[in-house]
């Protein structure tokens, strides 16, 4: 049983069927009938006008969003362990033509209003320092913690007060919403988010993510994002296959059902790993304390996962699992000796 990442899971059957249904001649790029439905579909989901486009990858979604929010001379406030900081090989700087990532600490990879306020106060308003121009957060975070609507809104107030763009990396947005039980709007545009990278691949898609823009500037930002998508080599000529996947995920709430399954599986593992958890389990990632002997024992039983530094491991559940299917690992964790 593999718990490496939700990036490598099977394609959800409904998504595969949607790809097959789109396998016909149509207009190219994003002029097809599926791409034309994205704005309306996401507008219904988020209860506000949305400008939406498909992009090839999560990295592209994040970076293209940031190009529309931050100029080359500006800075992007983010967590020091955020995906844009540690796992995108400098892509934000590449896409934005030089914008700086302003990394900050925070428990569980979450930013706080106090930390952001302090960082903003430390930046002199002269030409010798990089001015902050955007905030980027991840929900759920890289440690599987979830920002609540109130927490996002507190950061959104700071963004609005200081004229900063506000981006959310939602690679596991579905897992966050499934945990919160709130409307998607409550944790995004109602809380001040300008741009959302809406994850699909980790939640049962094959390839492609959605990039969403909210607010009065949404149409202009989406138009600019489309130019960046082309310029960076992410414009698919057969974009209907990406759009069809995204529509299959959201039009019947498959995105939420899949996330709930993954979250339930994570909670089952959390029950088995009681006393070993390094963070609260709120989405579909677990960080657990394991000795080398513990890890070897689990791997000998057929369970695969990533080591996470010395004496720890990361376990990631996915849409194709549920509490029952991960019961063997939960039992194996529970049976490990306590040091």
C-alpha positions in Angstrom: 0.0 0.0 0.0 1.5 3.3 -1.1 1.3 6.5 0.9 4.0 8.5 -0.8 1.8 11.2 -2.4 -1.6 11.9 -3.8 0.1 13.1 -7.0 0.5 9.5 -8.2 -3.0 8.0 -7.6 -5.3 6.6 -10.3 -7.6 8.8 -12.3 -11.2 8.9 -10.9 -13.5 7.0 -13.3 -15.8 10.0 -13.9 -12.8 12.0 -14.9 -11.6 9.3 -17.3 -15.1 9.1 -18.8 -15.1 12.9 -19.3 -11.8 12.7 -21.2 -13.3 10.0 -23.4 -16.4 12.1 -24.0 -14.3 15.0 -25.1 -12.4 12.9 -27.6 -13.8 14.5 -30.7 -13.1 17.3 -33.1 -13.7 20.8 -31.7 -12.1 24.2 -31.5 -8.5 24.4 -30.3 -6.8 25.9 -27.3 -9.5 27.2 -25.0 -12.2 28.0 -27.7 -13.9 24.6 -27.2 -17.3 24.0 -25.7 -15.8 22.6 -22.5 -13.4 25.5 -21.8 -16.3 27.9 -22.5 -18.2 26.4 -19.5 -15.5 26.9 -16.9 -16.5 30.5 -15.9 -20.1 29.6 -15.4 -19.4 26.3 -13.5 -17.0 28.0 -11.1 -19.3 31.0 -10.7 -22.0 28.6 -9.5 -19.6 26.8 -7.2 -18.3 30.0 -5.6 -21.5 32.1 -5.7 -19.8 35.0 -7.4 -18.5 35.9 -10.9 -15.3 33.9 -11.5 -12.9 34.1 -14.4 -11.4 30.6 -14.8 -8.8 29.0 -17.0 -7.1 25.6 -17.1 -3.3 25.3 -16.8 -1.0 22.4 -17.1 0.4 22.1 -13.6 0.1 23.3 -10.1 3.4 25.1 -10.4 2.1 26.9 -13.5 -1.1 27.8 -11.7 0.7 29.3 -8.7 3.3 31.2 -10.7 0.9 32.6 -13.4 -1.4 33.8 -10.6 1.5 35.5 -8.9 2.6 37.2 -12.2 -0.8 39.0 -12.2 -0.5 40.1 -8.6 3.2 41.1 -8.2 5.5 43.1 -10.4 9.1 42.1 -11.1 10.4 44.5 -8.4 8.0 43.4 -5.8 7.9 40.8 -3.0 5.6 37.9 -2.2 5.0 37.2 1.5 4.9 33.4 2.0 5.8 30.7 4.5 9.4 29.4 4.5 8.1 25.9 3.9 5.5 26.8 1.3 5.5 24.9 -2.0 6.4 28.0 -4.0 9.4 28.5 -1.7 10.8 24.9 -1.4 9.5 22.8 -4.3 9.1 24.9 -7.4 12.8 25.3 -8.4 12.7 29.1 -8.5 9.7 29.1 -10.8 8.0 32.1 -9.2 11.0 34.3 -9.8 11.3 32.9 -13.4 7.7 33.6 -14.2 7.5 37.0 -12.6 10.8 38.1 -14.1 12.4 38.6 -10.7 9.9 39.1 -7.9 11.3 38.1 -4.5 9.8 35.5 -2.2 9.7 36.9 1.3 9.8 33.8 3.5 8.5 33.7 7.0 8.2 31.1 9.8 5.0 29.8 11.3 3.8 26.7 13.1 2.4 24.1 10.7 3.4 26.1 7.7 0.7 28.8 8.5 1.2 32.5 8.3 -0.2 34.7 11.0 -1.4 38.3 10.9 1.2 39.3 13.5 4.1 37.9 11.5 3.0 39.6 8.3 2.4 42.9 10.0 5.8 42.8 11.6 7.4 42.0 8.3 5.6 44.8 6.5 6.7 47.3 9.2 10.3 46.3 8.7 10.3 47.3 5.0 11.4 50.9 4.5 9.4 52.8 1.9 12.4 53.7 -0.2 13.8 52.4 -3.4 16.5 50.5 -1.7 14.3 47.7 -0.4 11.9 45.2 -2.1 8.3 46.3 -1.4 5.8 43.7 -0.6 3.1 43.4 -3.3 1.4 40.1 -2.6 0.6 37.4 0.0 0.5 33.7 -0.9 -0.8 31.0 1.5 -1.5 27.3 1.0 -4.7 25.7 2.1 -4.4 23.0 3.3 -0.8 23.8 4.2 2.3 21.7 3.5 1.8 20.2 7.0 -1.8 19.3 6.4 -3.3 22.1 8.5 -6.3 24.1 7.4 -6.8 27.9 7.4 -10.3 28.7 8.7 -12.4 31.4 7.0 -11.6 33.7 9.9 -7.9 33.1 9.6 -8.0 33.8 5.9 -10.1 36.9 6.4 -7.6 38.3 9.0 -4.9 38.0 6.4 -7.2 39.4 3.7 -7.8 42.5 5.9 -4.0 43.1 5.9 -3.8 42.6 2.2 -6.6 45.1 1.5 -5.2 47.7 3.9 -1.7 47.5 2.3 -2.8 47.1 -1.3 -1.4 43.6 -1.6 -2.7 40.9 -3.9 -3.8 37.7 -2.1 -3.2 34.3 -3.6 -4.1 30.9 -2.3 -2.3 27.7 -3.4 -5.2 25.2 -3.3 -3.4 22.1 -4.4 -5.4 20.4 -1.6 -8.2 23.0 -1.5 -10.8 20.3 -1.7 -9.4 18.6 1.4 -9.5 21.9 3.3 -13.1 22.6 2.4 -14.1 19.0 3.3 -12.5 19.5 6.7 -14.1 22.9 7.3 -17.6 22.0 6.0 -18.0 25.6 4.8 -18.9 27.0 1.4 -15.9 27.4 -0.9 -16.7 31.1 -1.0 -16.2 31.5 2.7 -12.6 30.6 2.7 -11.7 32.4 -0.6 -13.2 35.6 -2.1 -15.4 36.4 0.9 -12.2 36.3 3.0 -10.2 38.5 0.5 -8.6 36.0 -1.9 -7.9 37.4 -5.3 -6.6 34.3 -7.1 -6.9 30.6 -6.3 -5.0 27.7 -7.7 -7.8 25.0 -7.6 -6.1 21.6 -7.4 -7.4 18.7 -9.4 -4.6 16.2 -10.0 -4.1 15.4 -6.3 -7.9 14.8 -6.1 -8.4 12.3 -9.0 -7.5 14.2 -12.1 -5.1 13.1 -14.8 -3.4 16.4 -15.8 -4.4 20.1 -15.4 -5.4 22.5 -12.7 -7.8 25.4 -12.6 -6.7 29.0 -12.0 -9.5 31.2 -10.7 -9.7 34.9 -10.3 -12.3 36.8 -8.1 -13.4 40.4 -7.8 -13.6 43.4 -10.1 -10.2 42.8 -11.6 -10.8 39.2 -12.3 -11.5 39.5 -16.1 -8.4 41.7 -16.6 -6.2 39.4 -14.6 -7.5 36.3 -16.4 -6.8 37.9 -19.7 -3.3 38.7 -18.6 -2.9 35.1 -17.2 -3.8 33.7 -20.6 -0.9 35.6 -22.2 1.5 34.3 -19.5 0.1 30.7 -20.0 0.9 31.0 -23.7 4.3 32.7 -23.2 5.4 30.0 -20.7 4.5 27.1 -23.0 1.5 25.9 -21.0 -1.2 26.5 -23.6 -2.5 23.1 -24.8 -3.9 23.0 -28.3 -6.4 20.3 -27.1 -7.4 22.2 -24.0 -10.8 20.5 -24.0 -9.3 17.5 -22.3 -8.2 19.6 -19.4 -11.4 21.5 -19.2 -13.5 18.3 -19.4 -11.6 16.9 -16.4 -12.2 20.0 -14.3 -15.9 20.1 -15.2 -16.2 16.4 -14.2 -14.7 17.2 -10.8 -16.9 20.2 -9.9 -20.3 19.9 -11.7 -21.3 16.8 -9.6 -19.3 17.7 -6.5 -16.9 14.8 -7.2 -14.1 17.1 -6.0 -15.7 17.2 -2.5 -16.6 13.6 -2.3 -13.1 12.5 -3.3 -11.6 14.8 -0.6 -13.9 13.5 2.0 -12.7 9.9 1.3 -9.1 10.9 1.5 -9.7 12.9 4.7 -11.6 9.9 6.3 -8.7 7.6 5.4 -6.3 10.1 7.1 -8.4 10.2 10.2 -8.4 6.4 10.4 -4.6 6.4 10.2 -4.5 9.2 12.8 -6.4 7.0 15.2 -3.8 4.2 14.7 -0.9 6.6 15.1 -2.2 8.2 18.4 0.7 9.5 20.4 3.0 9.7 17.3 1.4 12.6 15.5 3.6 15.7 15.0 0.7 17.9 13.7 -3.0 17.8 14.0 -4.6 15.8 11.1 -7.0 18.1 9.3 -6.7 17.1 5.7 -5.1 14.1 4.1 -1.5 14.3 5.3 0.0 12.8 8.5 3.4 13.5 10.0 4.3 10.8 12.5 7.3 10.0 14.7 8.9 6.7 13.7 12.2 5.2 14.6 14.3 3.6 12.0 13.1 0.2 13.3 9.5 1.3 13.2 9.8 2.5 9.6 11.6 -0.8 8.6 8.9 -2.8 10.2 6.1 -1.0 8.3 7.9 -1.3 5.0 8.5 -5.0 5.6 4.7 -5.3 5.8 4.3 -3.6 2.4 3.6 0.0 3.4 5.5 2.7 1.5 5.9 6.3 2.5 8.5 9.1 2.6 10.9 9.6 5.5 10.5 13.2 6.8 13.8 14.0 8.4 15.3 11.8 11.1 12.8 9.9 13.1 9.7 11.0 11.2 7.6 10.1 8.2 4.9 11.6 6.0 1.9 9.6 5.1 -0.5 10.9 2.4 -3.9 9.4 1.7 -5.9 9.9 -1.5 -9.3 9.9 -3.1 -9.3 6.2 -3.9 -8.9 5.2 -0.2 -11.3 5.4 2.7 -11.2 4.4 6.4 -11.7 0.7 5.6 -9.1 0.4 2.9 -6.3 1.9 5.1 -7.3 -0.2 8.1 -4.2 -2.5 7.7 -1.8 0.4 8.1 -3.8 1.8 11.0 -3.5 -1.5 12.7 0.2 -1.8 11.9 0.8 1.7 13.4 -1.2 0.8 16.5 0.9 -2.4 16.9 4.3 -0.6 16.9 6.1 -0.7 20.2 6.0 2.5 22.2 9.4 3.9 23.1 
